[in-house]
Amino acid sequence: MTEDAQAFYGRWARLYDLLARKTPGIVALRQRAADACRLEPGDTVVEMGCGTGANLPFFRSAVGPEGTVIGIDFTAPVLERARELTAQYDNVHVIRGDATAPPVSGPVDAVLATFVVGMLSNPAGAVEDWTKFVGSGGHVVLVNAARSDRWYSPPVNALFHAITVLSTPPTTKLRYETAPTRRLDERIRHAHDALRENADAVAHETHVLGVVRLTGGRIA
């Protein structure tokens, strides 16, 4: 992530945190993502790109006090918010680092990445690395937003395009060589395809009018 992007996301950390926790339906979606990780008490789970930590309490509930929850993100103000909101848990650790080169050692029981791979230059490569990072029988779960392909998609995709442009730094461009939503669609497709190719059991769901994709894979 560039310094400009880090500054952008850091500046809006509290607004993103509010949206991450209060958007209608988001709590149920985060619980579904945690469930897809198939965690047991005592497990270790890592979230790549944990943001302000909205998913971390769900993980802590799943692994219990004897498990370990690790959140990794590269933006310092975002991580400070995550630390504030998980300070009561002594087994939840928030670390600054690159999701494509996590500063922790594996194997772990599960990896989750929510709304992250669309920001990576090589999303398929990152996902392949994450499948190697989990142990045999572990799970990798991806949650991302892309354009809907349902029959009512035109107004949904128009709104999604506006949100994507506003949330993509620096948000001041009027013209792009490649539309942000098209680039996002491609990266997400490559990432989810990479998970399917590297997992021996895959489950896929769509949510929020076909915009949100949740793909979970068990790694052989």
Buried (B, 14 or more C-beta within 10 A) or exposed (E): BEEEBBBBBBEBBEEBBEBBBEEEEBBEBBBBBBEBBBBEEEBBBBBBBBBBBBBBBBBBEBBEEEBBBBBBBBBEBBBBBBBEBBEEBEBBBBBEBBBBEBEBEBEBBBBBBBBBBBBBEBBBBBBBBBBEBBEEEBBBBBBBBBBBEEEEBEEBBEEBBEEBBEBBBEEEEEEEEEBBBBBBBBBBBBBBBBBEEBBEEBEEBBBBBBBBBBBBBBBE
